[in-house]
Amino acid sequence: MAPSTPDLDVLPLSSLTAVSPLDGRYRGRVEALAPLVSEFGLIRFRVMVEIEWFLHLAATPEIAELPPLDEARKDACRAVYREFTVEDAERIRAIEARTNHDVKAVEYFVKERLAVLEGLAPHVEFVHFACTSEDISNLAYALMLLRARREVMLPAMSGLIADIRRLAVENAAVPMLSRTHGQPASPTTVGKELGVFVTRLRRQLQAFEAVSVLGKANGAVGNYNAHLAAFPEVDWAAVSADFVHGLGLVHNPHTTQIEPHDYIAEYFDALARFNQVLLDFDRDVWGYISLGYFRSRRVAGETGSSTMPHKVNPIDFENSEGNIGIANALLKHLGGKLSVSRWQRDLSDSTALRCVGTCLGHSLVATVAASRGIDRLEVDARALEEDLAESWEVLAEAAQTVMRRAGMEEPYERLKELTRGERLDQAGYLALVDALDLPEAMRGTLRALTPARYTGIARELAEELAGERDDVAVETVPWQSHADVLMAIRTAVFIEEHGIPRDLEVDGRDEGALHFLASASGRGPIGTGRLLADGQIGRLAVLPEERRGGIGRRLLDAALASARTRGDRAVWLNARLEARGLYERAGFKAVGEPFLEAGLRHIRMELDLA
């Protein structure tokens, strides 16, 4: 008879009793996400939106019934969410138990708190004024996704890329046998192969950074019906846009009851693509460890196997792989689910959105695990050398290519007969070369080759990564909430450094543009650029002291990613002649002749995105 499980009362929540491993086993790895993407985080962002909407209405001159607030009362209102506690969230949950409506409970809580502030009790009905619940929730989730990306995900993802880049540069010259279809192939270097992942991951990171985070505040079905019924004289579309921009979000003027969530699908898709490249990295490194190219550094006290004492397993890369599977399954499901809503709205998105934290959490666990695995990696140069020394047949590619230059007939076919499926040692290779009817200089070149020397420009490709920076994030920001920061950079570069008149630099087109802001860890904003509605990229500027490590290219790539996302078929720009090379390396082609613009020589350059 099987032993019975003892009856247990309801267990208190802890890392041991949590149903989700994110709140259990992996809690330490996702701690930074908890204040942002938890139920507490969602409630706090909802409280913030309710209060900021109340303050925004008070600052709208046409709404005389809600007079402007002085700075002291504004600060007192904002303290409600700035000093928000778990006890406050519990109070809201208690109200929800009565209302059976989570957003209504937030509204009642905010009214409670504002009613006790000096002079606000008569005006608390302007809390949640003309709002549908989705006005509050879509903005709360937008703020959640924006801050989680900026404060947690991007630093972790950038840190991972920095870890791989460091390993790539350190091993730029270490030769390694390639394997295509799992079989020995032309040699490369460890650094170059790792560098491929640096480039791939960085590209996906830039796409993730470039996703605009949208929001709306336009009532029950997106038409400002109730707003106009109460205050027909107010330009509610403008009031709404200013409010959304003031939160640091991009305003979406055309919605149903819900903001359609298409940007969330883009956000999740970009994150899933980053994860998928990381999955490829995890599996490649796992394979290299199994070949003996890498070994995992032993950590005192750790056990690799419960029965085999010798083992040091690549568990971090396996952990990363497993969490990517869970994350991407959810990301892909939500990306498809959230873009679909029946008519003006159904509620199926509400419960799905509560999995945002789970998606980000498993992605973060995967990223952190891979970084930890990289930190333990050691290259085994002897194993790499031995593998190369046993694979002289890979030089057949070099031999048949030299034979082609010499004009010999059917060089590939001749060497295929001698080498296909065969292993060659050094003596066998040299005998093969000596038997070829080649000029002595060409034969000498082939005799001098070894598998370890036959790596092309792999070393140089890896060393190109040495000067790049991983401490910079680029994000899309609204002009309305970031104008001062963006203009400070543009003033330093265009007006002060290049002497462009202010009336030419400020051209009145900024409000309708997409803007990109590059920020360096510990130093703040360092660069900017913009994308206009007609596809023109411009105002690319990086502070003089920060011009290293490809920041200008990062800003350009962010603009190109946004242009592709919104469906542009082509983009163009007027490049200063000195910067022409930057744009040519990105695929732009010069059109026409150079011309003067603001006293500087420029040339029009175009890029076909189709």
Secondary structure as the mmCIF struct_conf table of DSSP 4:
data_model
#
loop_
_struct_conf.conf_type_id
_struct_conf.id
_struct_conf.beg_label_comp_id
_struct_conf.beg_label_asym_id
_struct_conf.beg_label_seq_id
_struct_conf.end_label_comp_id
_struct_conf.end_label_asym_id
_struct_conf.end_label_seq_id
HELX_LH_PP_P HELX_LH_PP_P1 ALA A 2 ASP A 7
HELX_LH_PP_P HELX_LH_PP_P2 ASP A 9 LEU A 13
BEND BEND1 SER A 14 SER A 14
TURN_TY1_P TURN_TY1_P1 SER A 15 THR A 17
BEND BEND2 VAL A 19 SER A 20
TURN_TY1_P TURN_TY1_P2 PRO A 21 TYR A 26
HELX_RH_AL_P HELX_RH_AL_P1 ARG A 27 VAL A 30
HELX_RH_3T_P HELX_RH_3T_P1 GLU A 31 LEU A 33
HELX_RH_AL_P HELX_RH_AL_P2 ALA A 34 VAL A 37
BEND BEND3 SER A 38 SER A 38
HELX_RH_AL_P HELX_RH_AL_P3 GLU A 39 ALA A 58
TURN_TY1_P TURN_TY1_P3 ALA A 59 ALA A 59
TURN_TY1_P TURN_TY1_P4 PRO A 61 GLU A 62
TURN_TY1_P TURN_TY1_P5 ALA A 64 GLU A 65
BEND BEND4 LEU A 66 LEU A 66
HELX_LH_PP_P HELX_LH_PP_P3 PRO A 67 ASP A 70
HELX_RH_AL_P HELX_RH_AL_P4 GLU A 71 ARG A 82
TURN_TY1_P TURN_TY1_P6 GLU A 83 GLU A 83
HELX_RH_AL_P HELX_RH_AL_P5 VAL A 86 THR A 99
BEND BEND5 ASN A 100 ASN A 100
HELX_RH_AL_P HELX_RH_AL_P6 ASP A 102 ALA A 115
TURN_TY1_P TURN_TY1_P7 VAL A 116 VAL A 116
BEND BEND6 LEU A 117 LEU A 117
TURN_TY1_P TURN_TY1_P8 GLU A 118 LEU A 120
HELX_RH_3T_P HELX_RH_3T_P2 ALA A 121 PHE A 126
TURN_TY1_P TURN_TY1_P9 VAL A 127 ALA A 130
HELX_RH_AL_P HELX_RH_AL_P7 SER A 133 ALA A 148
HELX_RH_PI_P HELX_RH_PI_P1 ARG A 149 MET A 153
HELX_RH_AL_P HELX_RH_AL_P8 LEU A 154 GLU A 170
TURN_TY1_P TURN_TY1_P10 ASN A 171 ALA A 173
STRN STRN1 PRO A 175 THR A 180
TURN_TY1_P TURN_TY1_P11 HIS A 181 GLY A 182
STRN STRN2 GLN A 183 THR A 189
HELX_RH_AL_P HELX_RH_AL_P9 VAL A 190 ALA A 210
HELX_LH_PP_P HELX_LH_PP_P4 VAL A 211 VAL A 213
STRN STRN3 LEU A 214 GLY A 215
BEND BEND7 ALA A 220 ASN A 223
HELX_RH_AL_P HELX_RH_AL_P10 ASN A 225 ALA A 230
TURN_TY1_P TURN_TY1_P12 PRO A 232 GLU A 233
BEND BEND8 VAL A 234 VAL A 234
HELX_RH_AL_P HELX_RH_AL_P11 TRP A 236 GLY A 246
TURN_TY1_P TURN_TY1_P13 LEU A 247 GLY A 248
STRN STRN4 VAL A 250 HIS A 251
BEND BEND9 THR A 256 ILE A 258
HELX_RH_AL_P HELX_RH_AL_P12 ASP A 262 LEU A 291
TURN_TY1_P TURN_TY1_P14 GLY A 292 GLY A 292
BEND BEND10 TYR A 293 TYR A 293
STRN STRN5 PHE A 294 SER A 296
HELX_LH_PP_P HELX_LH_PP_P5 ARG A 297 ARG A 298
TURN_TY1_P TURN_TY1_P15 ALA A 300 GLY A 301
BEND BEND11 GLY A 304 GLY A 304
BEND BEND12 SER A 306 THR A 307
TURN_TY1_P TURN_TY1_P16 PRO A 309 HIS A 310
HELX_RH_AL_P HELX_RH_AL_P13 ILE A 315 LYS A 337
TURN_TY1_P TURN_TY1_P17 LEU A 338 SER A 339
BEND BEND13 ARG A 342 ARG A 342
TURN_TY1_P TURN_TY1_P18 TRP A 343 GLN A 344
TURN_TY1_P TURN_TY1_P19 LEU A 347 LEU A 347
HELX_RH_AL_P HELX_RH_AL_P14 SER A 348 LEU A 353
TURN_TY1_P TURN_TY1_P20 ARG A 354 CYS A 355
HELX_RH_AL_P HELX_RH_AL_P15 VAL A 356 ASP A 375
TURN_TY1_P TURN_TY1_P21 ARG A 376 ARG A 376
STRN STRN6 LEU A 377 VAL A 379
HELX_RH_AL_P HELX_RH_AL_P16 ALA A 381 ALA A 389
TURN_TY1_P TURN_TY1_P22 GLU A 390 GLU A 390
HELX_RH_3T_P HELX_RH_3T_P3 TRP A 392 LEU A 395
HELX_RH_AL_P HELX_RH_AL_P17 ALA A 396 ARG A 405
TURN_TY1_P TURN_TY1_P23 ALA A 406 GLY A 407
BEND BEND14 GLU A 409 GLU A 410
HELX_RH_AL_P HELX_RH_AL_P18 PRO A 411 THR A 419
TURN_TY1_P TURN_TY1_P24 ARG A 420 GLY A 421
HELX_RH_AL_P HELX_RH_AL_P19 GLN A 426 ASP A 434
TURN_TY1_P TURN_TY1_P25 ALA A 435 ALA A 435
BEND BEND15 LEU A 436 LEU A 436
HELX_RH_AL_P HELX_RH_AL_P20 GLU A 440 ALA A 448
TURN_TY1_P TURN_TY1_P26 PRO A 451 ARG A 453
TURN_TY1_P TURN_TY1_P27 GLY A 456 ILE A 457
HELX_RH_AL_P HELX_RH_AL_P21 ALA A 458 GLU A 463
HELX_RH_3T_P HELX_RH_3T_P4 GLU A 464 GLY A 467
BEND BEND16 ASP A 470 ASP A 471
STRN STRN7 VAL A 472 VAL A 477
HELX_RH_AL_P HELX_RH_AL_P22 TRP A 479 ARG A 490
HELX_RH_PI_P HELX_RH_PI_P2 THR A 491 GLU A 497
BEND BEND17 HIS A 498 HIS A 498
HELX_RH_AL_P HELX_RH_AL_P23 ARG A 502 GLU A 505
BEND BEND18 GLY A 508 GLY A 508
BEND BEND19 ASP A 510 ASP A 510
TURN_TY1_P TURN_TY1_P28 GLU A 511 GLY A 512
BEND BEND20 ALA A 513 ALA A 513
STRN STRN8 LEU A 514 ALA A 520
TURN_TY1_P TURN_TY1_P29 SER A 521 ARG A 523
STRN STRN9 GLY A 524 LEU A 531
TURN_TY1_P TURN_TY1_P30 ALA A 533 ASP A 534
BEND BEND21 GLY A 535 GLY A 535
STRN STRN10 GLN A 536 GLN A 536
STRN STRN11 ILE A 537 VAL A 542
HELX_RH_3T_P HELX_RH_3T_P5 PRO A 544 GLU A 546
BEND BEND22 GLY A 549 GLY A 550
HELX_RH_AL_P HELX_RH_AL_P24 ILE A 551 THR A 565
TURN_TY1_P TURN_TY1_P31 ARG A 566 GLY A 567
BEND BEND23 ARG A 569 ARG A 569
STRN STRN12 ALA A 570 ARG A 576
HELX_RH_3T_P HELX_RH_3T_P6 LEU A 577 ALA A 579
HELX_RH_AL_P HELX_RH_AL_P25 ARG A 580 ARG A 585
TURN_TY1_P TURN_TY1_P32 ALA A 586 GLY A 587
STRN STRN13 LYS A 589 GLU A 597
TURN_TY1_P TURN_TY1_P33 ALA A 598 GLY A 599
STRN STRN14 LEU A 600 ASP A 608
#
